[in-house]
Amino acid sequence: MELGVRDEDGKKELMTNEEMQKAMEFIFETDARTAITLDRLSKKVNGVPVAQDRSEKRWKRTEGRLRALPSRTKIQERRIAAQRRRSVPLRKTAADRRLKALAELVERQISEGRNGKP
């Protein structure tokens, strides 16, 4: 079997040994690069399930936190409401005392006939 290339007119020309050697080197180099590329891609593809598993675990944790958020919010709201109920009577009591003292002062001023005069 004769190896050759076709020229512009379509005629077959035989390759020299040197041309044949260069063609074979090109084929070997291309094959080696292709093998390296395939190996790299294979490693990446093999790593996908591991990365996907990690991502799924992270998502499950995030999803669990998001699902727990409404109940945690309700608990926090109840705590805040309870704190308000405990603190409102204290504020009312202090305000009531101050208001009562002011009313007594005004009544005394009026009853003593000073009507705001010292």
C-alpha positions as CSV (number, residue, x, y, z in Angstrom):
1,M,0.0,0.0,0.0
2,E,1.4,3.3,-1.0
3,L,0.9,6.3,1.2
4,G,0.8,9.7,-0.3
5,V,-1.0,13.0,-0.5
6,R,-3.0,14.5,-3.4
7,D,-1.8,17.7,-5.0
8,E,-3.9,20.5,-6.3
9,D,-4.8,18.6,-9.5
10,G,-5.9,15.6,-7.5
11,K,-2.9,13.5,-8.5
12,K,-1.4,11.3,-5.8
13,E,2.1,12.1,-4.8
14,L,4.2,9.7,-2.7
15,M,5.4,10.8,0.7
16,T,9.1,10.8,1.4
17,N,10.4,9.0,4.5
18,E,10.9,12.4,6.2
19,E,7.4,13.5,5.4
20,M,6.1,10.2,6.7
21,Q,8.1,10.6,9.9
22,K,6.7,14.1,10.4
23,A,3.2,13.0,9.8
24,M,3.6,10.1,12.3
25,E,5.1,12.4,14.9
26,F,2.2,14.8,14.5
27,I,-0.3,11.9,14.9
28,F,1.5,10.7,18.1
29,E,1.7,14.2,19.6
30,T,-1.9,14.8,18.9
31,D,-2.9,11.4,20.3
32,A,-0.8,12.2,23.5
33,R,-2.5,15.6,23.9
34,T,-5.9,14.0,23.4
35,A,-5.1,11.4,26.0
36,I,-4.0,14.0,28.5
37,T,-7.1,16.1,27.9
38,L,-9.3,13.0,28.3
39,D,-7.6,12.1,31.5
40,R,-8.2,15.6,32.9
41,L,-11.8,15.6,31.8
42,S,-12.2,12.1,33.4
43,K,-10.9,13.4,36.7
44,K,-13.3,16.4,36.6
45,V,-16.2,14.2,35.7
46,N,-15.3,11.8,38.5
47,G,-15.2,14.7,40.9
48,V,-18.7,15.9,40.0
49,P,-20.5,13.4,42.3
50,V,-18.4,14.4,45.3
51,A,-19.0,18.1,44.7
52,Q,-22.7,17.5,44.0
53,D,-23.0,15.5,47.3
54,R,-21.4,18.4,49.2
55,S,-23.7,20.9,47.6
56,E,-26.8,18.7,48.4
57,K,-25.7,18.4,52.0
58,R,-25.2,22.2,52.2
59,W,-28.6,22.7,50.7
60,K,-30.3,20.3,53.1
61,R,-28.8,22.3,56.0
62,T,-29.9,25.6,54.6
63,E,-33.3,24.2,53.8
64,G,-33.6,22.9,57.4
65,R,-32.6,26.3,58.8
66,L,-35.1,28.1,56.5
67,R,-37.9,25.7,57.5
68,A,-37.1,26.3,61.2
69,L,-37.1,30.1,60.8
70,P,-40.9,30.6,61.1
71,S,-41.1,28.6,64.4
72,R,-38.0,30.4,65.7
73,T,-39.5,33.7,64.8
74,K,-42.8,32.9,66.6
75,I,-40.8,31.9,69.7
76,Q,-38.9,35.1,69.6
77,E,-42.1,37.1,69.1
78,R,-43.6,35.4,72.1
79,R,-40.5,36.3,74.2
80,I,-40.7,39.9,73.1
81,A,-44.5,40.1,73.9
82,A,-43.9,38.6,77.3
83,Q,-41.1,41.1,78.0
84,R,-43.4,43.9,77.0
85,R,-46.2,42.6,79.2
86,R,-43.7,42.6,82.1
87,S,-42.3,46.0,81.4
88,V,-45.5,47.9,80.6
89,P,-47.0,47.7,84.1
90,L,-43.7,49.1,85.5
91,R,-43.8,52.0,83.0
92,K,-47.5,52.7,83.7
93,T,-46.9,52.6,87.4
94,A,-44.0,55.0,87.3
95,A,-45.9,57.3,84.9
96,D,-49.0,57.0,87.1
97,R,-47.0,58.0,90.2
98,R,-45.5,61.1,88.4
99,L,-48.9,62.1,87.1
100,K,-50.5,61.7,90.5
101,A,-47.8,63.8,92.1
102,L,-48.3,66.5,89.5
103,A,-52.0,66.5,90.0
104,E,-51.6,66.8,93.8
105,L,-49.2,69.7,93.3
106,V,-51.6,71.5,91.1
107,E,-54.5,70.8,93.5
108,R,-52.5,72.2,96.4
109,Q,-51.5,75.3,94.4
110,I,-55.2,75.9,93.6
111,S,-56.5,75.1,97.1
112,E,-54.0,77.4,98.7
113,G,-55.2,80.1,96.4
114,R,-52.0,80.7,94.7
115,N,-53.3,79.6,91.3
116,G,-49.8,79.1,89.9
117,K,-48.2,82.0,91.8
118,P,-45.3,81.2,94.0
